[in-house]
Amino acid sequence: CSTQPSHIMRAALMRPVASYLPGHATLRFKKLLVVIKQTAYEEYSQLRLRGQAPKALRWKRLESRYKAHKQCVNDLIAALRRHNVEFSTVNRVELDRQHLRGVDLVVAVGGDGTVLSAAHFLDHGTIPMLGVNSDPSSPDELASSVTKQSDERRSHGALCMCTSLDMHDEISKVLYGGGVLSSRSRIQTIVKSTFSETRLVPALNDMLIANPSPAAVSRFRMGFISKMDTTDSGPLQDGNLNGGNESDEQQQLINPTYGTVTRFGGIPFGVHRSINVWSSGIWVSTSTGSSAAMVNAGGSIMDLNSPELQYLVREHMLEANSGMECKEAGQGLLSQEESLHLRWNSQKGTIFIDGSHMTHYLELGDEIKISNDAPPLQLFMRDYGKASTDPKMNPITGLSR
């Protein structure tokens, strides 16, 4: 369901079509790419043609959601044409980097999932994005949300600047130089396998690293890494730097055991404060994603302007005699200067990036470097400045930190 108050939605229905008209100002953006969600109705309709659709589907409800989404898309296209803006459209599942050529603004129409999927292609952080919730909940549905009578298949729209009810005004503001442009931190992940290193797409919300089976134990060694100050080009062997000629400071960091020294991109890193973990995996989130799965898993909601990352080991299996340091190591914040390091010790593993659609498979022995080094995403957001005077209130979810 949408997070907007009902009085805002009622007011949106009475607003004029557009506050900005062509010729009254100069367009800020000249070429747009409109990324359109593929609805559940469209997906299941394809399965029905092959005789594979589930029998329990509520087709009328799905069709209603599809028609609302389609109407929003048609209204948006009509509005862009009135503003004489050059644009192209692409289905979310067909989006490719070639579609971004010459584009200076991406408009994602659907919900949070469409925003997250489109953001994966904006890994350089140079093209801003605007999200439109194409099928928000009605005021009556919002009123019944306490008793869970609303349709939970609808997107919350937390990452969307506007909805189908007020997009004409809001998009007009952005096209002519207005709007609130927010810089959102993202998660940068590098996976080092035996013969290769893979830089994954940046995650805007969160990332889950776990065994592909939810019933299986996820085994990994977790620690923190920092660049090593090397003054000699000698090799790193058995956890020792320069054949044993390291300084006293380096000697304190390194001891002759596995995992004390590793390399990413040819750069040596020292691993410290590492522990072996048996669990159901680990969550890592940005401040943007802290109000989603992270807080429901037992984490905390962060200040949206925080560049830090939050990590949380799921169902951490601890021995009865585990020390307090080991118990506290399973949850915390990762500063801008730190990187989290995992050595995967299970036969199989999966990294889920911003949900289940984007994944990367792990094998025994893979190493993972996690940091906030990814270029921030430039995301237009609704102006919540006047909505609440409580500094501890998260404007996206309405939850207190």
C-alpha positions in Angstrom: 0.0 0.0 0.0 1.1 3.6 -0.5 2.6 5.6 2.4 0.7 8.8 1.5 -1.9 10.2 3.9 -5.4 10.0 2.5 -5.9 13.8 2.5 -2.9 14.2 0.2 -4.5 11.7 -2.3 -7.8 13.4 -2.2 -6.2 16.8 -2.9 -4.2 15.3 -5.8 -7.4 14.3 -7.5 -8.5 18.0 -7.6 -5.2 19.5 -8.9 -4.9 20.9 -12.4 -3.3 18.7 -15.1 0.0 20.7 -15.1 1.5 23.7 -13.4 4.2 24.2 -16.0 3.4 24.8 -19.7 5.7 24.6 -22.7 7.1 28.0 -23.6 7.0 29.3 -20.0 10.4 27.9 -19.0 13.3 26.1 -20.4 13.4 22.3 -20.3 16.1 20.9 -17.9 16.0 17.4 -19.4 15.9 16.9 -23.2 15.8 13.1 -23.6 14.0 10.7 -21.3 13.9 7.0 -21.0 10.6 5.6 -19.6 11.1 2.2 -18.0 7.7 0.4 -17.7 6.9 -2.4 -15.3 5.5 -5.7 -16.6 2.5 -6.5 -14.5 1.6 -9.8 -12.9 -1.4 -9.9 -15.2 0.8 -9.8 -18.3 3.2 -12.4 -16.9 0.5 -14.9 -15.9 -1.4 -14.3 -19.2 1.7 -15.6 -21.0 1.7 -18.7 -18.8 -2.0 -19.2 -19.4 -1.4 -19.4 -23.1 1.0 -22.3 -22.4 -1.4 -23.9 -19.9 1.0 -23.2 -17.0 -0.8 -20.5 -15.0 -1.7 -21.4 -11.4 -5.4 -22.3 -10.9 -5.9 -20.1 -7.9 -5.2 -16.8 -9.6 -7.8 -14.0 -9.1 -7.9 -12.8 -12.7 -10.3 -9.9 -12.2 -8.1 -8.4 -9.4 -5.0 -8.8 -11.6 -6.7 -7.3 -14.6 -7.8 -4.3 -12.5 -4.2 -3.7 -11.4 -3.1 -4.0 -15.0 -5.6 -1.5 -16.2 -4.7 1.1 -13.6 -1.0 0.7 -14.4 -1.7 1.0 -18.2 -3.8 4.1 -17.7 -0.9 5.7 -15.7 1.5 4.9 -18.5 -0.8 6.3 -21.2 -1.3 9.5 -19.1 2.4 9.9 -18.6 3.2 9.5 -22.3 0.5 12.1 -23.2 1.9 14.5 -20.6 5.5 14.2 -22.0 4.2 14.8 -25.5 2.5 18.0 -24.4 5.8 19.2 -23.0 7.5 18.4 -26.4 10.1 16.2 -24.6 12.0 13.6 -26.6 11.5 10.2 -25.0 11.5 6.5 -25.6 9.9 3.6 -23.7 11.2 0.1 -22.8 9.7 -2.7 -20.8 11.5 -3.3 -17.5 12.5 -6.9 -18.5 14.0 -5.7 -21.8 16.0 -2.8 -20.4 19.6 -2.8 -21.6 22.5 -0.3 -21.5 22.1 0.6 -25.1 18.7 2.2 -24.2 20.6 4.7 -22.0 22.6 6.3 -24.9 22.0 10.0 -24.9 19.5 9.8 -22.0 19.6 12.5 -19.3 16.7 11.3 -17.1 15.2 7.9 -16.5 11.5 7.7 -15.4 10.6 4.3 -13.8 6.8 3.6 -14.0 5.5 0.9 -11.7 6.8 0.8 -8.1 9.8 0.2 -6.0 10.8 -2.9 -7.8 10.9 -1.0 -11.1 13.0 1.7 -9.6 15.5 -0.8 -8.1 15.8 -2.7 -11.4 16.4 0.4 -13.4 18.9 1.7 -10.9 21.2 -1.3 -11.5 21.9 0.0 -15.0 22.7 3.5 -13.7 25.9 2.2 -12.0 28.0 5.4 -12.9 25.6 7.6 -11.0 25.5 10.3 -13.8 21.9 9.9 -14.9 19.2 10.9 -12.4 16.0 8.8 -12.0 12.4 9.5 -11.1 10.0 6.9 -9.9 6.2 6.9 -10.5 3.9 4.6 -8.4 1.5 3.7 -11.2 -1.1 2.0 -8.9 -1.3 3.6 -5.5 -3.8 2.5 -2.9 -7.0 4.5 -2.7 -7.9 6.5 0.5 -10.4 3.7 1.4 -7.8 1.1 1.1 -5.4 3.1 3.2 -8.0 3.4 5.9 -8.4 -0.4 6.0 -4.6 -1.1 6.1 -4.7 -1.7 9.8 -6.9 -4.8 9.3 -4.8 -5.9 6.3 -7.8 -5.5 3.9 -5.7 -3.7 1.3 -4.2 -5.5 -1.7 -0.6 -6.2 -0.6 0.5 -6.9 -4.2 0.7 -3.1 -4.7 4.0 -1.4 -4.3 4.6 0.8 -1.3 6.2 3.4 -3.6 8.8 4.4 -1.0 11.3 5.1 -3.7 8.9 6.9 -6.0 8.6 10.7 -6.2 5.0 10.7 -7.2 2.0 8.5 -8.0 -0.5 8.4 -10.9 -2.6 10.8 -8.9 -0.1 13.7 -8.8 2.5 12.9 -11.4 1.5 15.7 -13.8 2.5 18.4 -11.3 5.5 16.7 -10.0 7.0 15.6 -13.3 6.4 19.1 -14.7 8.4 20.5 -11.8 11.3 18.2 -12.6 11.3 18.8 -16.3 11.6 22.6 -15.8 14.3 22.6 -13.1 12.4 21.9 -9.9 12.1 18.8 -7.7 14.1 17.4 -4.8 17.2 15.5 -6.1 18.6 13.2 -3.5 22.0 11.5 -3.6 21.6 7.9 -2.3 24.5 5.7 -1.1 24.8 2.3 -2.7 26.6 -1.0 -1.9 29.6 -1.9 -4.0 30.4 -5.7 -4.0 33.4 -7.4 -5.6 33.5 -11.2 -5.7 36.9 -12.9 -6.1 36.9 -16.5 -7.4 39.8 -18.7 -8.2 40.5 -17.2 -11.6 38.5 -14.0 -11.8 37.1 -11.0 -10.0 33.5 -9.8 -10.7 32.2 -6.3 -9.8 28.5 -6.7 -9.2 25.9 -4.0 -10.0 25.5 -1.5 -7.1 22.6 -2.2 -4.7 20.4 0.7 -3.7 18.4 -1.0 -1.0 20.0 -4.1 0.4 21.8 -7.3 -0.3 21.3 -10.8 1.1 24.1 -13.4 1.0 23.0 -16.9 1.9 22.8 -20.5 1.0 20.3 -20.9 -1.9 18.3 -23.3 0.4 16.6 -21.4 3.3 16.9 -24.6 5.4 20.7 -25.0 4.9 23.4 -23.4 7.1 25.4 -20.6 5.5 29.0 -20.9 6.6 31.5 -18.1 6.0 34.3 -16.2 7.7 33.5 -12.6 8.3 36.0 -9.8 9.0 37.0 -6.3 8.0 39.7 -5.3 5.6 41.9 -2.3 5.0 44.6 -1.5 2.5 48.1 -2.4 3.6 50.8 0.2 3.5 53.4 -1.6 1.4 56.8 0.1 0.7 58.2 -2.9 -1.1 56.8 -4.8 -4.2 57.6 -8.2 -2.7 55.0 -11.0 -2.7 52.6 -11.7 0.1 53.1 -15.2 1.4 51.5 -17.1 4.3 50.1 -14.0 5.8 53.5 -12.3 5.9 54.4 -9.1 4.1 57.8 -8.8 2.2 59.1 -12.1 3.5 58.9 -11.2 7.1 60.4 -7.7 6.9 57.2 -6.0 7.9 57.0 -3.1 10.4 55.9 -3.4 14.0 52.5 -2.0 13.0 52.1 -4.4 10.2 53.2 -7.3 12.4 50.4 -6.5 14.8 47.9 -6.6 12.0 49.1 -9.9 10.4 49.7 -13.3 11.9 50.7 -16.4 10.1 47.2 -17.9 9.7 44.9 -18.1 6.7 42.9 -15.0 5.8 45.1 -12.3 7.3 46.1 -11.1 3.8 44.1 -10.9 0.6 44.1 -9.0 -2.7 41.4 -7.3 -4.7 42.3 -5.7 -7.9 46.0 -6.6 -7.2 45.9 -4.4 -4.1 46.9 -6.1 -0.8 44.4 -5.9 2.1 44.9 -6.9 5.7 42.0 -8.8 7.3 41.2 -8.2 11.0 38.6 -8.8 13.6 37.4 -11.9 11.7 35.2 -14.7 13.0 33.7 -17.9 11.7 30.0 -17.7 11.2 27.3 -20.4 11.0 24.0 -18.8 10.3 21.2 -18.3 7.8 23.2 -15.7 5.9 23.9 -12.0 6.2 21.9 -8.8 5.3 23.7 -5.7 4.2 21.7 -2.5 3.6 22.1 1.2 2.8 20.4 3.9 4.8 17.7 3.8 2.0 17.1 0.1 2.5 17.3 0.1 6.3 13.5 0.6 6.6 12.8 -2.4 4.5 14.0 -6.0 5.2 16.8 -4.9 7.5 14.5 -3.4 10.2 12.2 -6.3 10.0 15.1 -8.7 10.5 16.1 -7.0 13.7 18.2 -4.1 12.4 17.6 -0.4 12.9 16.3 2.4 10.7 19.1 4.8 9.7 19.2 8.5 8.9 18.6 8.7 5.1 21.6 11.0 4.7 24.0 8.5 6.3 26.6 7.1 4.0 27.2 4.1 6.3 26.1 0.6 5.6 24.4 -1.7 8.1 25.1 -5.4 8.3 23.2 -8.1 10.3 23.9 -11.9 10.5 20.6 -13.8 10.2 20.0 -16.4 13.0 23.6 -16.3 14.1 24.4 -19.7 15.6 26.6 -19.2 18.6 28.2 -21.6 21.0 27.2 -21.4 24.7 30.7 -20.2 25.7 30.9 -17.6 22.9 32.4 -14.3 24.2 30.6 -11.0 24.1 32.9 -9.8 21.2 31.7 -12.7 19.1 28.1 -12.1 19.9 28.3 -8.4 19.1 30.2 -9.0 15.8 27.1 -10.2 14.0 25.5 -6.7 13.7 26.8 -3.2 13.2 27.5 -0.3 10.9 30.2 -0.1 8.2 31.8 3.4 7.9 33.0 5.0 4.7 36.6 3.9 5.5 35.8 0.3 6.1 35.1 -2.7 3.9 33.4 -6.0 5.0 35.2 -9.2 3.9 33.6 -12.6 3.6 35.2 -15.9 2.7 32.4 -18.3 1.6 32.8 -21.7 3.3 29.7 -23.5 2.1 29.5 -25.5 -1.1 26.9 -23.2 -2.6 25.8 -19.6 -2.0 23.9 -16.8 -3.6 24.1 -13.0 -3.5 20.6 -11.5 -3.9 20.8 -7.8 -4.9 17.8 -5.6 -4.2 15.5 -8.6 -4.1 15.3 -11.9 -5.9 15.6 -10.8 -9.6 19.3 -10.0 -9.6 21.6 -12.8 -8.3 25.2 -13.9 -8.3 26.2 -17.5 -7.4 29.0 -18.3 -5.0 31.2 -21.3 -4.7 33.4 -22.6 -1.8 36.4 -20.4 -1.4 35.0 -17.3 -3.0 35.9 -14.0 -1.3 33.6 -11.0 -1.1 34.5 -7.4 -0.5 31.6 -5.1 0.5 31.8 -1.3 0.8 29.9 1.9 -0.1 32.4 2.8 -2.9 29.7 2.6 -5.6 28.7 6.0 -7.2 25.6 7.3 -5.4 22.3 7.2 -7.3 20.8 10.6 -8.1 17.1 10.0 -7.2 14.2 12.5 -7.3 12.2 12.2 -4.2 9.0 13.6 -2.8 9.5 16.7 -0.7 8.6 15.5 2.9 10.2 18.5 4.5 6.8 19.9 5.7 5.2 16.5 6.4 6.8 15.9 9.8 8.7 18.0 12.4 10.0 14.9 14.2 13.8 14.6 13.4 13.6 10.9 14.3 10.9 10.1 11.9 11.8 8.3 8.6 9.8 10.2 5.9 9.6 7.2 3.6 8.1 4.7 6.0 6.7 6.9 8.8 8.7 4.7 11.3 10.8 6.2 14.1 14.5 5.5 14.1 
